[in-house]
């Protein structure tokens, strides 16, 4: 699913590598707060399983194992090179080579399934939603993020939009499309929305960029459809 040139991180001992790590941790802190609200830190060791599908080089995995040391953390990716980077970075994480549409886990074995900027790479995203529902326990959470093809960045930048710069983005859609597919796949949406305006280059330069980066770090999503990325937390029903 992932490509070395696009997704291999900067070395961690470089200035770019440190900046990349700090930025990711600020971005992912939204998920720490969401998982805490779910009560994950109350689980005893080994009773909670968090899966990161399309984990790449392990940015999120590093955060998860630090935030939830009692949980079983699992990373899944189809790229062995990226998995090897994740293996070096992470201390207590299970790493599996696998496809998002055929997750190598048993039925009802996960409490949370992440897929951050993954579904836009899939020829059949509905297969992933079905797989996520299969591996999640009742009341488990599916958490996704994906570029918003209906966002202001895409509308203003058109063919120069950053979402189109990745040739593996083959399933770019709008929030309504994803909401419909998530619900049709048997989930109920707990919270969703879109982010800021990072896809508009002149709005993304500092210090102007602080106007949307700071609110995004603090709140994650907003109740509008024009942001750069669509984020969603969905729940698998108990029956």
HELIX and SHEET records of a PDB file:
HELIX    1   1 UNK A    4  UNK A    7  1                                   4    
HELIX    2   2 UNK A   15  UNK A   37  1                                  23    
HELIX    3   3 UNK A   40  UNK A   42  5                                   3    
HELIX    4   4 UNK A   59  UNK A   67  1                                   9    
HELIX    5   5 UNK A   80  UNK A   89  1                                  10    
HELIX    6   6 UNK A  119  UNK A  121  5                                   3    
HELIX    7   7 UNK A  125  UNK A  135  1                                  11    
HELIX    8   8 UNK A  152  UNK A  157  1                                   6    
HELIX    9   9 UNK A  158  UNK A  160  5                                   3    
HELIX   10  10 UNK A  162  UNK A  164  5                                   3    
HELIX   11  11 UNK A  175  UNK A  184  1                                  10    
HELIX   12  12 UNK A  201  UNK A  204  1                                   4    
HELIX   13  13 UNK A  210  UNK A  219  1                                  10    
SHEET    1   A 7 UNK A  94  UNK A  97  0                                        
SHEET    2   A 7 UNK A  72  UNK A  77  1                                        
SHEET    3   A 7 UNK A  49  UNK A  53  1                                        
SHEET    4   A 7 UNK A 110  UNK A 116  1                                        
SHEET    5   A 7 UNK A 136  UNK A 147  1                                        
SHEET    6   A 7 UNK A 229  UNK A 236 -1                                        
SHEET    7   A 7 UNK A 187  UNK A 194 -1                                        
END                                                                             
